[in-house]
Amino acid sequence: MDDLERLLRAKAEEVLVPSEIPRSLLRRARRRRWKNAGLAGLLATALAVGGFAGVRAATGASSDKPARPTPGPSSAAWPGLWPQATREEALRAQAGADAGDAKFVPQLFPGKVASAYAQTVLGWPDPFVGDGAGAADTQSGPVPITIYTCDPNGSTPCRDPHPSRAVVTLDRLLRHDPTGVWFVTAVRGPVPIVIEPKPSGSFVGVKHGDLVLVDVSGGETTVLVHPGSYGVPPRDVFVGPPGAKFPDVYYSAVEPNCTATLMRVSLIGGQPQTIAPGVDPAVSPDGRFLAYMTADYGCDSHQELVVRDLATGSETRWKLGSLGSRPPGYTGVCRLSWLGDSRRLAYSLCYEEGQNVFELDTVRDRGMALVNGTRLVQPDRTTWIPAGNDEQSGGLVVWEFCCGQHEEQPPRIVAVDPATGHLLRTLMDPAPDVAFIRMDLLGRILMYETMDGQVFRFDGVQPVKIAEGYQEVVPIT
């Protein structure tokens, strides 16, 4: 017994360690050596006492039961982060994609996996997938893909006030061919970024006396109408109806003798057509009606409102009515603006000290004098100028000024409830340098010009300068 144990210990001691092995490994080897020596003693004892059966019992082996296999890699060793966090889940996803399961087929496309990760994990509702999304089917990975909270090129409006970017790395971990599903294996970010919106859209405006169509995206300008014989530029420009492939452009041709004629020209050009004596045209959002003011009492004294059915040509008229004593600087009705239901019409009675905004129901209020219309409840000492309807809130967009010479505050652009005058939402506050504003007929885009002739487009996120040197700007898209 003693001789056998000494022999086994001597064999264990014969383990030699090369001199170049680091000390840390040497210490581990020595520990392992003493463990081997202990194991040798155990085997010798088992052999002496019970023979080979004792050895099997000591090592857990059995003649009729195979030894326990070495366990494979644990789930923690799986390199995938998302959508599946374990190898077992990943294998099920691969099998699902092979079987055409709609739940797993998108995982065959790296761009879709990156977009789903941004939505599900990062909470980005409308992510923009950039570089790397079009990885070739034959590319196995890894593939880095940049994702953004919104379009980083600025071509479409970014609704995120704090835009961000992240880089996700994807890999085919199970099968390195076009049938293999993709997994997110690494993520860098998110980090904040700055996005400069690109000018886009189109509008109609007046420049150097010409009525022109401007395609901002394409950089093209088309002259629709030249100034009249007296060189007076078109005014009161309006475009409608919305949604038409080629909407019409309405405007007033005013001559020095205060003869004002309402005109119409197609957006694709052609000869202007005379509609009627009048000014301030406004097409309803549904494209059915044209409202305008007559100019029978001079260029700036509009005494009668007309609503024309564009399909039948029939007209309904409302007279101004008696004001009693006229306020200083009174000029009559000065601005028309349809509400979103294409039935109610907002209008202003203008005078030197400000404007009062009224509402007219064109079906219910027939025969009523305009001075008896429903007056909107404006804050004290404010002036409102109607600018169109607001699709988001269903309200009326007004350009608000407050309050007086000694308490002047910067103007702002807001949407208000036509029935109560209550503020529904703020579009721009402040709007100090604005000279003219107009909403598109759908109530989605605000366009305005500044005192120095710069033109801005505002779609609810941030103003974007698109042109300069224009007046009477009206957005189309």
C-alpha positions as CSV (number, residue, x, y, z in Angstrom):
1,M,0.0,0.0,0.0
2,D,2.7,2.5,1.0
3,D,4.9,1.5,-1.9
4,L,2.0,2.0,-4.4
5,E,1.1,5.4,-3.0
6,R,4.7,6.6,-3.1
7,L,4.9,5.4,-6.7
8,L,1.8,7.3,-7.8
9,R,2.9,10.5,-5.9
10,A,6.3,10.3,-7.7
11,K,4.6,10.1,-11.1
12,A,2.5,13.2,-10.2
13,E,5.7,15.1,-9.2
14,E,7.1,14.5,-12.7
15,V,4.9,17.3,-14.1
16,L,7.5,19.8,-15.4
17,V,6.7,23.5,-16.0
18,P,8.6,25.4,-18.7
19,S,10.6,28.4,-17.3
20,E,8.9,30.8,-19.6
21,I,5.4,30.3,-18.1
22,P,4.4,33.4,-16.0
23,R,4.5,33.1,-12.3
24,S,0.7,33.3,-12.0
25,L,0.3,30.2,-14.3
26,L,3.1,28.5,-12.4
27,R,1.2,29.0,-9.1
28,R,-1.9,27.6,-10.7
29,A,0.1,24.6,-12.0
30,R,1.5,23.9,-8.6
31,R,-1.9,24.0,-7.1
32,R,-3.1,21.7,-9.8
33,R,-0.1,19.4,-9.2
34,W,-1.0,19.0,-5.5
35,K,-4.6,18.3,-6.5
36,N,-3.3,15.6,-8.8
37,A,-1.2,14.2,-6.0
38,G,-4.2,14.0,-3.7
39,L,-6.2,12.4,-6.5
40,A,-3.4,9.8,-7.0
41,G,-3.6,9.0,-3.3
42,L,-7.3,8.6,-3.4
43,L,-7.1,6.3,-6.4
44,A,-4.4,4.2,-4.7
45,T,-6.5,3.8,-1.6
46,A,-9.6,2.9,-3.7
47,L,-7.5,0.4,-5.7
48,A,-6.1,-1.3,-2.6
49,V,-9.4,-1.5,-0.8
50,G,-11.9,-2.4,-3.6
51,G,-9.9,-3.0,-6.7
52,F,-11.1,-1.5,-10.0
53,A,-14.7,-1.4,-8.6
54,G,-13.5,0.9,-5.9
55,V,-11.8,3.1,-8.5
56,R,-15.1,3.4,-10.4
57,A,-17.0,4.2,-7.2
58,A,-14.4,6.9,-6.3
59,T,-14.7,8.5,-9.7
60,G,-18.5,8.2,-10.0
61,A,-18.2,5.9,-13.0
62,S,-20.4,2.9,-13.5
63,S,-20.3,-0.1,-15.7
64,D,-23.9,0.3,-16.8
65,K,-24.3,4.1,-16.8
66,P,-22.3,6.5,-19.0
67,A,-20.4,9.3,-17.4
68,R,-22.1,12.7,-17.2
69,P,-21.2,14.8,-20.4
70,T,-19.3,18.0,-20.1
71,P,-21.9,20.8,-20.1
72,G,-21.9,23.1,-23.2
73,P,-21.7,26.9,-23.2
74,S,-24.1,28.6,-20.8
75,S,-26.8,31.0,-22.0
76,A,-24.7,33.9,-20.6
77,A,-22.1,33.1,-23.3
78,W,-24.6,33.8,-26.1
79,P,-23.3,37.0,-27.8
80,G,-26.7,38.2,-29.1
81,L,-28.4,41.1,-27.2
82,W,-31.7,41.4,-29.0
83,P,-34.2,40.2,-30.2
84,Q,-33.3,36.9,-28.5
85,A,-31.1,36.8,-25.4
86,T,-30.4,33.1,-25.4
87,R,-29.2,30.5,-27.9
88,E,-32.4,28.5,-27.4
89,E,-34.6,31.5,-28.3
90,A,-32.4,32.3,-31.2
91,L,-32.7,28.7,-32.6
92,R,-36.5,29.0,-32.3
93,A,-36.4,32.3,-34.2
94,Q,-34.2,30.8,-37.0
95,A,-36.6,27.9,-37.2
96,G,-39.6,30.3,-37.4
97,A,-37.9,32.3,-40.2
98,D,-37.2,29.0,-42.1
99,A,-40.9,28.1,-41.8
100,G,-42.0,31.5,-43.0
101,D,-43.4,32.6,-39.7
102,A,-44.4,36.3,-40.1
103,K,-43.1,37.0,-36.6
104,F,-39.6,36.0,-37.5
105,V,-39.2,36.6,-41.3
106,P,-38.4,40.4,-40.7
107,Q,-35.4,39.2,-38.8
108,L,-33.8,38.2,-42.1
109,F,-33.4,41.9,-42.9
110,P,-30.8,43.9,-40.9
111,G,-32.5,47.2,-41.5
112,K,-35.8,46.0,-40.1
113,V,-34.1,44.5,-37.0
114,A,-32.4,47.9,-36.4
115,S,-35.6,49.8,-36.8
116,A,-37.5,47.4,-34.5
117,Y,-34.7,47.8,-31.9
118,A,-35.0,51.6,-32.0
119,Q,-38.8,51.4,-31.5
120,T,-38.9,48.6,-28.9
121,V,-35.8,49.2,-26.8
122,L,-35.0,52.9,-27.4
123,G,-38.6,54.1,-27.5
124,W,-38.2,56.0,-30.8
125,P,-41.7,56.1,-32.4
126,D,-40.6,56.8,-36.0
127,P,-36.9,56.0,-36.4
128,F,-34.8,56.7,-39.5
129,V,-32.5,53.9,-40.5
130,G,-29.3,55.1,-42.2
131,D,-26.0,53.7,-43.3
132,G,-25.7,49.9,-43.4
133,A,-29.4,49.1,-43.7
134,G,-28.9,47.7,-47.2
135,A,-26.3,45.1,-46.3
136,A,-25.9,42.5,-49.0
137,D,-27.6,39.2,-48.5
138,T,-24.3,37.5,-48.9
139,Q,-22.7,39.5,-46.1
140,S,-22.7,37.5,-42.9
141,G,-21.7,40.3,-40.5
142,P,-21.0,42.1,-38.4
143,V,-22.8,45.1,-39.9
144,P,-22.9,48.5,-38.1
145,I,-26.2,50.4,-38.8
146,T,-26.8,54.0,-37.8
147,I,-30.3,54.8,-36.5
148,Y,-31.8,58.2,-35.8
149,T,-34.9,59.5,-34.0
150,C,-35.8,61.3,-37.3
151,D,-34.4,62.0,-40.8
152,P,-30.9,63.5,-40.3
153,N,-31.0,65.1,-43.7
154,G,-33.7,67.5,-42.7
155,S,-35.8,66.5,-45.8
156,T,-38.8,65.7,-43.6
157,P,-39.9,67.4,-40.4
158,C,-38.3,66.1,-37.2
159,R,-40.9,66.0,-34.4
160,D,-38.3,65.1,-31.8
161,P,-37.2,68.3,-29.9
162,H,-34.0,66.5,-28.9
163,P,-32.9,64.3,-31.9
164,S,-30.5,61.5,-31.2
165,R,-28.3,58.9,-33.0
166,A,-27.1,55.4,-32.2
167,V,-25.1,52.7,-33.9
168,V,-26.2,49.1,-33.6
169,T,-24.1,46.2,-34.7
170,L,-25.8,43.2,-36.2
171,D,-24.5,39.7,-37.0
172,R,-25.7,36.4,-38.3
173,L,-24.8,34.3,-35.4
174,L,-26.3,30.9,-36.3
175,R,-26.1,30.7,-40.1
176,H,-23.8,32.7,-42.3
177,D,-25.8,32.8,-45.5
178,P,-28.9,34.7,-46.8
179,T,-31.2,32.4,-44.8
180,G,-29.6,33.3,-41.4
181,V,-31.5,35.7,-39.1
182,W,-29.8,38.8,-37.7
183,F,-29.1,39.7,-34.1
184,V,-28.1,42.9,-32.3
185,T,-24.7,42.2,-30.8
186,A,-23.5,45.7,-29.7
187,V,-25.0,49.2,-29.3
188,R,-23.2,52.6,-29.1
189,G,-25.2,55.6,-28.1
190,P,-27.7,57.2,-28.2
191,V,-26.0,60.6,-28.5
192,P,-27.6,63.9,-29.2
193,I,-27.3,65.4,-32.7
194,V,-28.2,68.7,-34.5
195,I,-30.4,68.5,-37.6
196,E,-30.7,71.4,-40.0
197,P,-33.9,71.2,-42.0
198,K,-33.7,71.5,-45.7
199,P,-35.9,74.0,-47.6
200,S,-38.8,72.2,-49.3
201,G,-42.3,72.6,-50.7
202,S,-43.7,75.2,-53.0
203,F,-45.6,78.4,-52.7
204,V,-47.0,81.3,-54.7
205,G,-46.0,84.9,-54.0
206,V,-45.3,88.3,-55.5
207,K,-41.8,89.4,-56.4
208,H,-40.9,92.6,-58.4
209,G,-44.6,93.0,-59.2
210,D,-44.9,89.5,-60.8
211,L,-47.1,86.7,-59.4
212,V,-44.8,83.7,-59.4
213,L,-44.9,80.0,-58.5
214,V,-41.8,78.9,-56.6
215,D,-40.7,75.2,-56.4
216,V,-38.3,75.4,-53.5
217,S,-37.1,71.8,-53.7
218,G,-36.4,72.0,-57.4
219,G,-35.2,75.6,-57.3
220,E,-37.6,76.6,-60.1
221,T,-39.6,79.9,-60.5
222,T,-42.4,80.3,-62.9
223,V,-44.1,83.7,-63.6
224,L,-47.8,83.3,-63.7
225,V,-49.0,87.0,-64.0
226,H,-47.1,90.2,-64.8
227,P,-48.2,93.5,-63.2
228,G,-51.2,95.3,-64.7
229,S,-51.1,98.1,-67.2
230,Y,-50.5,100.6,-64.4
231,G,-47.7,98.5,-62.9
232,V,-49.8,97.6,-59.8
233,P,-48.8,94.2,-58.5
234,P,-51.4,91.5,-57.7
235,R,-52.6,91.4,-54.1
236,D,-54.8,89.3,-51.8
237,V,-53.2,86.1,-53.3
238,F,-55.0,82.8,-52.5
239,V,-54.5,79.2,-53.8
240,G,-57.1,76.5,-53.9
241,P,-58.8,74.1,-53.8
242,P,-56.6,71.8,-51.7
243,G,-55.7,68.4,-53.1
244,A,-56.3,69.5,-56.7
245,K,-53.6,68.4,-59.1
246,F,-53.5,71.9,-60.6
247,P,-55.2,74.3,-58.1
248,D,-56.1,77.8,-59.2
249,V,-54.5,81.0,-57.9
250,Y,-56.9,83.8,-57.0
251,Y,-55.8,87.4,-56.6
252,S,-57.1,91.0,-56.8
253,A,-56.0,93.3,-59.6
254,V,-56.3,96.8,-58.2
255,E,-55.9,99.8,-60.4
256,P,-54.9,103.4,-59.2
257,N,-58.5,104.6,-59.6
258,C,-59.6,102.0,-56.9
259,T,-61.1,99.6,-59.4
260,A,-60.6,96.2,-57.9
261,T,-61.2,93.0,-59.9
262,L,-61.1,89.5,-58.6
263,M,-59.0,87.3,-61.0
264,R,-58.1,83.6,-61.3
265,V,-55.2,81.9,-63.1
266,S,-54.3,78.2,-63.3
267,L,-51.2,77.1,-61.5
268,I,-49.9,75.7,-64.8
269,G,-50.3,79.1,-66.4
270,G,-52.6,80.5,-69.1
271,Q,-54.6,83.6,-69.4
272,P,-56.1,85.1,-66.2
273,Q,-59.9,85.0,-66.0
274,T,-62.1,87.7,-64.5
275,I,-64.5,86.5,-61.7
276,A,-66.1,89.7,-60.4
277,P,-65.4,93.1,-58.9
278,G,-63.9,92.4,-55.5
279,V,-61.0,91.7,-53.2
280,D,-59.7,89.3,-50.5
281,P,-60.6,85.9,-52.1
282,A,-60.8,82.7,-49.9
283,V,-61.6,79.2,-51.1
284,S,-63.2,76.9,-48.6
285,P,-61.2,73.8,-47.5
286,D,-63.5,71.4,-49.3
287,G,-63.1,73.5,-52.5
288,R,-66.8,74.1,-53.0
289,F,-67.1,77.8,-52.2
290,L,-65.3,81.0,-52.9
291,A,-65.8,83.9,-50.5
292,Y,-64.7,87.5,-51.3
293,M,-65.5,91.1,-50.5
294,T,-66.9,93.7,-52.8
295,A,-65.0,96.9,-53.3
296,D,-67.9,99.2,-54.3
297,Y,-66.9,101.9,-51.8
298,G,-63.2,102.2,-52.7
299,C,-60.0,100.2,-52.5
300,D,-60.0,99.8,-48.7
301,S,-63.7,100.0,-47.8
302,H,-65.3,96.6,-48.2
303,Q,-69.0,96.7,-47.4
304,E,-70.4,93.4,-48.7
305,L,-69.4,89.7,-48.3
306,V,-70.1,87.2,-51.1
307,V,-70.0,83.4,-51.0
308,R,-70.1,81.8,-54.5
309,D,-70.8,78.1,-55.2
310,L,-68.0,77.2,-57.6
311,A,-70.1,74.4,-59.1
312,T,-73.3,76.3,-59.8
313,G,-72.1,79.9,-59.8
314,S,-74.9,80.9,-57.4
315,E,-74.0,83.5,-54.8
316,T,-75.2,84.5,-51.3
317,R,-74.5,88.0,-50.0
318,W,-74.3,89.6,-46.6
319,K,-74.3,93.4,-46.2
320,L,-72.2,95.1,-43.6
321,G,-75.0,96.8,-41.8
322,S,-75.2,100.0,-39.8
323,L,-72.4,100.8,-37.3
324,G,-73.8,104.0,-36.0
325,S,-70.8,106.2,-35.3
326,R,-67.9,104.8,-37.2
327,P,-64.7,104.1,-35.3
328,P,-61.6,106.2,-36.4
329,G,-59.9,104.7,-39.4
330,Y,-62.7,102.2,-40.1
331,T,-62.2,100.4,-43.4
332,G,-64.9,97.7,-43.2
333,V,-64.2,93.9,-43.5
334,C,-60.5,93.4,-44.1
335,R,-59.7,89.7,-43.8
336,L,-61.6,86.5,-44.5
337,S,-60.7,83.0,-43.3
338,W,-62.7,79.8,-43.6
339,L,-62.8,77.3,-40.7
340,G,-62.2,73.6,-41.2
341,D,-65.8,72.7,-41.6
342,S,-66.2,74.8,-44.8
343,R,-69.4,76.2,-43.4
344,R,-68.2,78.9,-40.9
345,L,-66.3,81.9,-42.0
346,A,-64.2,84.2,-39.8
347,Y,-63.8,87.9,-40.7
348,S,-62.4,91.1,-39.3
349,L,-63.9,94.5,-38.9
350,C,-60.9,96.8,-39.2
351,Y,-60.3,100.2,-37.8
352,E,-57.4,102.3,-36.7
353,E,-57.1,101.0,-33.1
354,G,-57.3,97.3,-33.9
355,Q,-59.5,94.5,-35.3
356,N,-62.5,92.6,-33.9
357,V,-62.9,89.1,-35.3
358,F,-66.4,87.7,-36.0
359,E,-67.8,84.3,-37.1
360,L,-70.4,83.8,-39.7
361,D,-72.3,80.6,-40.2
362,T,-73.0,80.7,-44.0
363,V,-76.0,78.3,-43.7
364,R,-77.6,79.5,-40.5
365,D,-76.9,83.2,-40.7
366,R,-78.3,84.1,-44.1
367,G,-79.7,87.6,-44.3
368,M,-77.8,88.7,-41.2
369,A,-75.8,92.0,-41.1
370,L,-72.1,91.4,-40.7
371,V,-71.9,93.8,-37.8
372,N,-74.3,91.5,-35.9
373,G,-72.1,88.4,-36.4
374,T,-70.9,86.3,-33.5
375,R,-67.9,88.2,-32.1
376,L,-65.0,86.0,-30.9
377,V,-64.0,86.6,-27.3
378,Q,-60.6,88.2,-27.6
379,P,-58.4,89.0,-24.6
380,D,-58.7,92.7,-23.6
381,R,-56.8,95.2,-25.8
382,T,-55.6,92.5,-28.3
383,T,-55.8,92.6,-32.0
384,W,-56.5,89.4,-34.0
385,I,-55.8,88.9,-37.7
386,P,-57.3,85.6,-39.0
387,A,-54.9,83.5,-41.0
388,G,-56.7,80.1,-41.7
389,N,-57.8,77.0,-39.9
390,D,-55.6,74.7,-37.8
391,E,-56.1,71.0,-38.6
392,Q,-54.4,69.8,-35.4
393,S,-56.7,71.7,-32.9
394,G,-59.7,72.4,-35.2
395,G,-59.4,76.0,-34.3
396,L,-58.8,79.3,-36.0
397,V,-55.2,80.5,-36.5
398,V,-54.8,84.2,-35.6
399,W,-51.9,86.6,-35.6
400,E,-52.3,88.3,-32.1
401,F,-51.0,91.7,-31.1
402,C,-51.1,93.1,-27.6
403,C,-51.7,95.5,-26.0
404,G,-51.0,99.2,-26.4
405,Q,-48.3,101.7,-27.0
406,H,-47.2,101.6,-23.3
407,E,-47.7,97.9,-22.7
408,E,-46.6,96.5,-26.1
409,Q,-45.7,92.8,-26.2
410,P,-44.2,90.8,-29.1
411,P,-46.9,89.4,-31.4
412,R,-47.5,85.7,-31.5
413,I,-49.3,83.2,-33.7
414,V,-51.9,81.0,-32.0
415,A,-54.9,78.8,-32.6
416,V,-58.1,79.7,-30.8
417,D,-61.5,78.2,-30.3
418,P,-63.8,80.2,-32.6
419,A,-66.7,79.8,-30.2
420,T,-65.1,80.9,-27.0
421,G,-61.8,82.6,-28.0
422,H,-59.9,80.3,-25.7
423,L,-56.3,79.4,-26.6
424,L,-56.0,75.9,-28.1
425,R,-52.3,75.8,-29.0
426,T,-49.4,78.1,-29.7
427,L,-47.7,78.0,-33.1
428,M,-45.1,80.7,-32.6
429,D,-44.4,82.8,-29.6
430,P,-43.0,85.3,-30.0
431,A,-43.3,86.2,-33.7
432,P,-41.7,89.7,-33.5
433,D,-40.5,90.3,-37.1
434,V,-43.5,88.8,-39.0
435,A,-45.1,90.9,-41.7
436,F,-47.6,88.6,-43.2
437,I,-48.9,85.1,-42.5
438,R,-51.0,82.5,-44.2
439,M,-52.0,78.9,-43.5
440,D,-52.4,76.4,-46.3
441,L,-56.0,75.2,-46.9
442,L,-55.5,71.9,-45.1
443,G,-54.4,73.8,-42.0
444,R,-51.0,72.0,-41.7
445,I,-48.4,74.5,-43.0
446,L,-47.9,78.1,-41.9
447,M,-45.9,80.4,-44.2
448,Y,-44.9,83.9,-43.3
449,E,-42.7,86.7,-44.5
450,T,-40.6,89.0,-42.3
451,M,-40.2,92.7,-42.4
452,D,-37.0,92.4,-44.5
453,G,-38.6,90.1,-47.1
454,Q,-37.4,86.7,-45.9
455,V,-39.9,83.8,-46.4
456,F,-40.2,81.0,-43.8
457,R,-42.1,77.8,-43.8
458,F,-43.3,76.4,-40.4
459,D,-44.8,72.9,-40.2
460,G,-45.1,72.8,-36.4
461,V,-41.5,71.9,-35.6
462,Q,-39.3,74.8,-36.4
463,P,-39.3,77.6,-39.0
464,V,-37.2,77.0,-42.1
465,K,-36.1,79.8,-44.3
466,I,-37.0,78.9,-47.9
467,A,-36.7,82.2,-49.9
468,E,-36.4,85.9,-49.7
469,G,-37.7,89.0,-51.5
470,Y,-41.4,87.8,-51.7
471,Q,-44.7,89.2,-50.6
472,E,-48.2,87.8,-50.3
473,V,-46.7,84.3,-49.9
474,V,-49.2,81.4,-49.8
475,P,-48.1,77.7,-49.2
476,I,-49.1,75.0,-51.6
477,T,-47.3,72.0,-50.2
